[in-house]
Amino acid sequence: MIIIFILFIYIKMLIYDYKEAFKIDGLLLEFAPEEIKDNLTIVNIAVTNNGSAIQFASERLRNDYTLCLSIIMSTFNHKLMRFMS
């Protein structure tokens, strides 16, 4: 059952429904194309779901003050700061 659910999420990503897929699992950002990893709106959805997704965002967004601050404020997980500049 879990395998079917995971497969469903990947299929949603393949048909470019990234926003919905990242609402379910933000870590799927790892497998997204580079242009998606550089889209502030979509990356924000992914890191809202799972702050650890910041490590898969583009370098430009990892350096984005507003995005990084929102992650810190929402997760209080200071281990993630190593992925931010």
N, C-alpha and C positions, 0 to 999 in steps of 0.2 A: 504494500500500500504506500509506504514512504517513497519507494522508487518511482512509482507512478506519479506521485505528487511532485517530486523533483524533476522528473521528465516534463511534466506539465509546465513548470516554471521556465525551463530552458526553451520549450517550444514558444512560450509567450515572448521570450527575449528574441527569438529568431524571427518572429513576425513584427519586430520593432515596437512592441508594447513595453518598452523599457520602464516607463513610469510605474506601471502596475506590477511588473516583476520585482522592481526594487522596493516597492512597498511591502512585498512579501519577504524578500531576503536581500538586504543591502549589499551583502558580500558578493552577489552576482556581478557587481561592477567589475570585478577582476576579469571577467570574460567578455566584457563589452568592447566595442571598437573604440579607438582613440578619440574620435569626435564626440562620442557619448561621455567618455571620461573627462572631457573638457567642457561639458555643458553644465553650467552652474545649477540650473533648475533640477536636472536629473540627478546630479551628484548630491545635491542637497536632500533629495528624497532618499537616496541610498544611505547617506550618513545619518539621517534622522531615524531610519530603521535600525542601523547598526553603525555606531561611530567608527568601528574598525575599518569600514569601507574607505575611509580617507586615504589609506595607504595605496589604493588602486586609482585614485583620482589623478588627473594630470598635474604636472609640477606647478602650473599656473594656479590651479585651484587649491593645491596644498599650501600655497603661499597667500591665499586670499584671506585677509584678516577677518572679514565678516563670517565666512564659512567656518574657519577654525575656531573663532570665538563661540559660535553657536554650538559647535561640537563640545567644547569644553563646558559650556554652561549646561548643556543637556545631559552629558554623560558623567562628568566629574572623573573621567578616566585619564589621569595624567600620563599613563604609559603611552597613549596615542600621540602625545606631543612630539615624540621622536620622528614622526612622519611629516611634521609641519616645520616650515622654515621661519 
